[in-house]
Structure formats: structure tokens, C-alpha cells
Amino acid sequence: MTAPEGPLVIGVDSSTQSTKALVVDSATGEVVAHGQAPHTVTGSDGARESDPEQWWRALTDALQQCGPAAGRAAAIAVGGQQHGLVTLDAAGRPVRPAMLWNDVRSAPQSERLIGHLGAGTWAERTGGPPGPAMTVTKWAWLLENEPDAARATAAVRLPHDYLTERLTGRGTTDRGDASGTGWWATRTEKYDEEILLLAGLSPDLLPEVAGPSEAAGAVRALPGLPLAPGTLVAPGTGDNAAAALGLGLRPGRPVLSLGTSGTVYAVSRQRPVDPSGTVSGFADARGDWLPLACTLNCTLAVDRIAALLHLDREAVETGGGSVVLPFLGGERTPHLPHAAGLMYGLRHDTTGGQLLQAAYDGAVYALLAALGRVLDEDADPGAPLLLIGGGAQGAAWRETVRRLSGRPVQVPVAKELVALGAAAQAAGLLLGEDATGVARRWDTARGPQYAPLAVDEPALHRIGATLSEAGTLLRGKEHRE
């Protein structure tokens, strides 16, 4: 490996399943070292939790795997999973395990909060009504179900905030991740005092919101942390906003991310407002906006169905008229938090491969249905979909997107775009550049393009009709009783 041409920076992706760290040459975007350490997620019946302390141990482990390069880095930024509720006591220790983004126990609190103000008011203030993923609903759940834990809480943080604060000793977040809490108003770009009062949360418990060009602080001298004290720490952001930075995303270019969750988003110059909640009205990490639709069930759910069928994930077969809605953990888009998976239309000649293909179709359908609501009216309808995430490397996922969207698809060669986006943010802060400009200089979106296919209208019709007809069943027993 050649000597770096510019200062080294570190980008971190603290996701649901693991923490990844990349040491990157700020001049070229070359990854000079990397490390990864796993996380454990626990819970059932809608609960999904992790101990924040393990995120810190995973970050330290991943940085140590980077070797001497980590100690030479001049700046670092953390991208992290959105929405998670981290509650800390007066000594900065977790009061309880963090409630993760895909914890849907707060669905009743979500409905009550929306009812208090109305979906339209929530949308006008924060971009959209607070679904069960949003942090404000999780805090409401904690107040109602674990009041002792709520009383012991001296600070409320998001996952990326927690790691940034461990690095610097300062409570800091950014506008991109703050916009996913439900208590930060996109209209005013401030914490909403009425919503905080409604949620029973003091603003004194919340971190400062740093601007895109502001530093969160500097690295402290900490045992086992292989970073030089004084290393610049950028504010970081949520995972989707970090990936948008990592792609150097321009307004109107659609992204489809296929991971544990599925997301479809685009950068916009217009503040998104959607009372239906289909599109989350997020801010991005740069100063624009990031309208986004998210599903809870994507690659993990389809892989589970492949395992149940004893098939390799690529062993799909064409044909058949079955529908599989892989809502194994409830669903966010469409809003069905109590749903379970559903198979419909099986025949004597239905094959396992056809069922697996139907699961892919069901997972992609909701994302594509939201695509038109994510994009501005002036977006190019023929622009290739940027396909990212672990699923983007699979032929079955790629071909399903092409067949159901009718659009060309581009798969960036660059991997770990959340960590690369965090690295671009760190480099931009260090060098005084725009982070998306840094990523475009690194050419992170470069990759093969695949021509569009004819849209499979019968498949889209089958899935849509099944969703419509199975409404009561999919809403779950809580809504039938």
C-alpha cells in the first residue's frame, strides 16, 4: 500500500448488528485499514434491545483491529442506527438496555401521541406523525411501563450520540439524527417544547444539536482507545444520512438500501411533510432534507424464509401466483406494527423457489410504492436507482428491483457507505470542505449499471390486492378485539 496522500480520517458505522470502522485517506478515499466487531440484540414479541456498553466495546475492538493507522487519524465521525432510545444515569452509565429502532412495543403510545396533536400538526412541525420507530414513542413507553428507569434517567441519547459522547465527554447530536426523534421540529430546527411537555421529557436531558460544519469536540484520553487524544470529532449522524453523504448524493437521485431494514430516500431542497407517515420528513447531515420511507423487514426476513424453505438465498424460481408478505417483525411501511408474515395463493405445483421469489417481491413492493412520494416532482424519472446495502450484492435482490420498478439500477462498488459517509464528514470538517464534495471526489457512487426490465404488472397487482384484502388479519389481534 502506498503512503496516504492526505490526512487519515476514520468513519464508523454502528449498526444494529455490528460496529465497523474504516481508516480512510482523506485525499483519495482509499480505505487503508478496517475493523469490525459484532453486537447482540435481544427481545421477542416486538421488543428489540441492546446494551449500549457493548457498542463502546465493539467500537474500541474495531478501532484496535485497524492497527497503527487508527492512532494516526486526524479526525473521526460516527454514523449510527437511528431512533434508538439510550437512557443514561447521572454517572453516564446506561439505566437499561437501549430500545432499538425496530422495537415496536410503543405502537399504543404512538397512537396516543398522534391523537393528542393530530397527524397534520405532527407533520407540519416534525415532518410526519411519530410511528413506533420514533424515539419519542419509546420514551412514552418507558414512562408508562418502567417509571423507575425513567426517573433514574439523567440524559437521553441516540446510539450515535452515545458513542460520540464517550469519545468527547460532551453531549452532542446532529440535525439528521435529531430529526428522527419526533421531538426535534424540522420547521424550526429546534427541540419542540410543546412536544417535549406532551412526552414528559425535560429538554435538559437532551444533547446539543451541532451544525454540519461544527465539531462535536476532541477525543479524550481513554483506556484501550487507540486514538490520539485531541483527535477532531465531527458531529456524526444517523445511518441513512451518513450513507447519503457517503454517496455524495445530489438532490433528486433515488437510493434503495437493502439491509436488515429496507429504505428508499433522496436528498431534497424542500422540507418534507407527510401526515400519512409513509414518508419520514428527515433532515440530512448537510443542511438539506432527506425524505425517506423505511420497512422493518428486508434481507433478514427474506433470509429467514429461505432458511425455513431450506434454500440458498439465491435459489429463486420464476412463475407461480403466490404472494409472500415477509412481515416477520411487524411492519413500518405499510403501518402494520402488529403484523406477522403471510403466505397466500399456494397451489399443488407451487415450488419453494417460487415462494422465495415471492418473499423478495413482497419485501421490495412497499419500498417501490413509496418511491414516488420520496422524490420531488422535478426528479428525473429515468435516473438509475442507486442500490446499496448488503442485499445490493445479491442477484436475486437486484433482479427483483429491476423487474418491479422498471428502472435502471446502479450498484456502487464502494462498500460500507455509512462508514464512508462518516469518514467524508470527518474529512470535510478537517479540511474545510463540503462532505458530499469529498465523497464525489472519492467517486464513491461509481459502479456497474443494469438496464431496466419490463415491469411485472401481475406481480404488483397480486401483492397490492393481497395487502388490501388481508387488512384486518395483518393489523394483528390487538386491532381485532
Secondary structure, 3 states (H helix, E strand, C coil): CCCCCCCEEEEEEECCCEEEEEEEECCCCCEEEEEEEECCCECCCCCCEECHHHHHHHHHHHHHHCCHHHHHCCEEEEEECCCCEEEECCCCCECCCEECCCCCCCHHHHHHHHHHHCHHHHHHHHCCCCCCCCHHHHHHHHHHHCHHHHHCCCEEECHHHHHHHHHHCCCEEEHHHHCCCCCEECCCCEECHHHHHHHCCCHHHCCEEECCCCCCEECCCCCCCCCCCCCEECCCEEHHHHHHHHCCCCCCCCEEEECCCEEEECCECCCCCCCCCCCEEEECCCCCEEEEEEECCCHHHHHHHHHHCCCCCCCCCCCCCCEEECCCCCECCCCECCCCCEEECCCCCCCHHHHHHHHHHHHHHHHHHHHHHHCCCCCCCCCCEEEECHHHHCHHHHHHHHHHHCCCEECCCCCCHHHHHHHHHHHHHHHCCCHHHHHHHHCCCCCCEECCCCCCHHHHHHHHHHHHHCHHHHHCHHHHC
